[in-house]
Amino acid sequence: MIIILLCKIDKLGDIGDKVVVKDGYARNFLIPNNKALVANKSNLLLFNSRKLQLEQELNYRKSQTIDRINKIKKLNSITILAKVGRNNKIFGSINSNHIIKYMKDQGIHLKSREISLPTKSIRKIGTYDIKILIEKRLVTKLSLKVESYKK
């Protein structure tokens, strides 16, 4: 089936590209998720009228992503306080949800899939390097300091 892409899809093409894909992939995934249109005369005319709007939306999303990355880079490091027992072990653990909450307080919205911790959860105080994966190719690093809080 020949389709017109409405967004960039890795290993397939960019906005406006006409590509040939298997019928099932087009019918079951691309078209229902508004990622493509069937390449016929009426859809070609429709796409040409929407092309400018789609490119503007893409540029807007890119600028939003760059703004998020710049905000994260300005932080450079974050500190999370936790209750600590013997041998510097934390009661419970620090995971991506703690980082999401901290970043939300700073005005940066992240999803758990965008955070890559060195281990699944952190159970000791110390300094850890974490990666923030905004998009597949846009990665930034942060230093996470886990400290004990004093009562």
Secondary structure as a PSIPRED ss2 file (coil, helix, strand):
# PSIPRED VFORMAT (PSIPRED V4.0)

   1 M C   1.000  0.000  0.000
   2 I E   0.000  0.000  1.000
   3 I E   0.000  0.000  1.000
   4 I E   0.000  0.000  1.000
   5 L E   0.000  0.000  1.000
   6 L C   1.000  0.000  0.000
   7 C C   1.000  0.000  0.000
   8 K C   1.000  0.000  0.000
   9 I E   0.000  0.000  1.000
  10 D C   1.000  0.000  0.000
  11 K C   1.000  0.000  0.000
  12 L C   1.000  0.000  0.000
  13 G E   0.000  0.000  1.000
  14 D C   1.000  0.000  0.000
  15 I C   1.000  0.000  0.000
  16 G C   1.000  0.000  0.000
  17 D C   1.000  0.000  0.000
  18 K E   0.000  0.000  1.000
  19 V E   0.000  0.000  1.000
  20 V E   0.000  0.000  1.000
  21 V C   1.000  0.000  0.000
  22 K C   1.000  0.000  0.000
  23 D H   0.000  1.000  0.000
  24 G H   0.000  1.000  0.000
  25 Y H   0.000  1.000  0.000
  26 A H   0.000  1.000  0.000
  27 R H   0.000  1.000  0.000
  28 N H   0.000  1.000  0.000
  29 F H   0.000  1.000  0.000
  30 L H   0.000  1.000  0.000
  31 I C   1.000  0.000  0.000
  32 P C   1.000  0.000  0.000
  33 N C   1.000  0.000  0.000
  34 N C   1.000  0.000  0.000
  35 K C   1.000  0.000  0.000
  36 A E   0.000  0.000  1.000
  37 L E   0.000  0.000  1.000
  38 V E   0.000  0.000  1.000
  39 A C   1.000  0.000  0.000
  40 N C   1.000  0.000  0.000
  41 K H   0.000  1.000  0.000
  42 S H   0.000  1.000  0.000
  43 N H   0.000  1.000  0.000
  44 L H   0.000  1.000  0.000
  45 L H   0.000  1.000  0.000
  46 L H   0.000  1.000  0.000
  47 F H   0.000  1.000  0.000
  48 N H   0.000  1.000  0.000
  49 S H   0.000  1.000  0.000
  50 R H   0.000  1.000  0.000
  51 K H   0.000  1.000  0.000
  52 L H   0.000  1.000  0.000
  53 Q H   0.000  1.000  0.000
  54 L H   0.000  1.000  0.000
  55 E H   0.000  1.000  0.000
  56 Q H   0.000  1.000  0.000
  57 E H   0.000  1.000  0.000
  58 L H   0.000  1.000  0.000
  59 N H   0.000  1.000  0.000
  60 Y H   0.000  1.000  0.000
  61 R H   0.000  1.000  0.000
  62 K H   0.000  1.000  0.000
  63 S H   0.000  1.000  0.000
  64 Q H   0.000  1.000  0.000
  65 T H   0.000  1.000  0.000
  66 I H   0.000  1.000  0.000
  67 D H   0.000  1.000  0.000
  68 R H   0.000  1.000  0.000
  69 I H   0.000  1.000  0.000
  70 N H   0.000  1.000  0.000
  71 K H   0.000  1.000  0.000
  72 I H   0.000  1.000  0.000
  73 K H   0.000  1.000  0.000
  74 K H   0.000  1.000  0.000
  75 L H   0.000  1.000  0.000
  76 N C   1.000  0.000  0.000
  77 S E   0.000  0.000  1.000
  78 I E   0.000  0.000  1.000
  79 T E   0.000  0.000  1.000
  80 I E   0.000  0.000  1.000
  81 L E   0.000  0.000  1.000
  82 A E   0.000  0.000  1.000
  83 K C   1.000  0.000  0.000
  84 V E   0.000  0.000  1.000
  85 G C   1.000  0.000  0.000
  86 R H   0.000  1.000  0.000
  87 N H   0.000  1.000  0.000
  88 N H   0.000  1.000  0.000
  89 K E   0.000  0.000  1.000
  90 I E   0.000  0.000  1.000
  91 F E   0.000  0.000  1.000
  92 G E   0.000  0.000  1.000
  93 S E   0.000  0.000  1.000
  94 I E   0.000  0.000  1.000
  95 N C   1.000  0.000  0.000
  96 S H   0.000  1.000  0.000
  97 N H   0.000  1.000  0.000
  98 H H   0.000  1.000  0.000
  99 I H   0.000  1.000  0.000
 100 I H   0.000  1.000  0.000
 101 K H   0.000  1.000  0.000
 102 Y H   0.000  1.000  0.000
 103 M H   0.000  1.000  0.000
 104 K H   0.000  1.000  0.000
 105 D H   0.000  1.000  0.000
 106 Q C   1.000  0.000  0.000
 107 G C   1.000  0.000  0.000
 108 I C   1.000  0.000  0.000
 109 H C   1.000  0.000  0.000
 110 L C   1.000  0.000  0.000
 111 K C   1.000  0.000  0.000
 112 S H   0.000  1.000  0.000
 113 R H   0.000  1.000  0.000
 114 E H   0.000  1.000  0.000
 115 I E   0.000  0.000  1.000
 116 S E   0.000  0.000  1.000
 117 L C   1.000  0.000  0.000
 118 P C   1.000  0.000  0.000
 119 T C   1.000  0.000  0.000
 120 K C   1.000  0.000  0.000
 121 S C   1.000  0.000  0.000
 122 I E   0.000  0.000  1.000
 123 R E   0.000  0.000  1.000
 124 K E   0.000  0.000  1.000
 125 I C   1.000  0.000  0.000
 126 G E   0.000  0.000  1.000
 127 T E   0.000  0.000  1.000
 128 Y E   0.000  0.000  1.000
 129 D E   0.000  0.000  1.000
 130 I E   0.000  0.000  1.000
 131 K E   0.000  0.000  1.000
 132 I E   0.000  0.000  1.000
 133 L E   0.000  0.000  1.000
 134 I C   1.000  0.000  0.000
 135 E C   1.000  0.000  0.000
 136 K C   1.000  0.000  0.000
 137 R C   1.000  0.000  0.000
 138 L C   1.000  0.000  0.000
 139 V E   0.000  0.000  1.000
 140 T E   0.000  0.000  1.000
 141 K E   0.000  0.000  1.000
 142 L E   0.000  0.000  1.000
 143 S E   0.000  0.000  1.000
 144 L E   0.000  0.000  1.000
 145 K E   0.000  0.000  1.000
 146 V E   0.000  0.000  1.000
 147 E E   0.000  0.000  1.000
 148 S E   0.000  0.000  1.000
 149 Y C   1.000  0.000  0.000
 150 K C   1.000  0.000  0.000
 151 K C   1.000  0.000  0.000
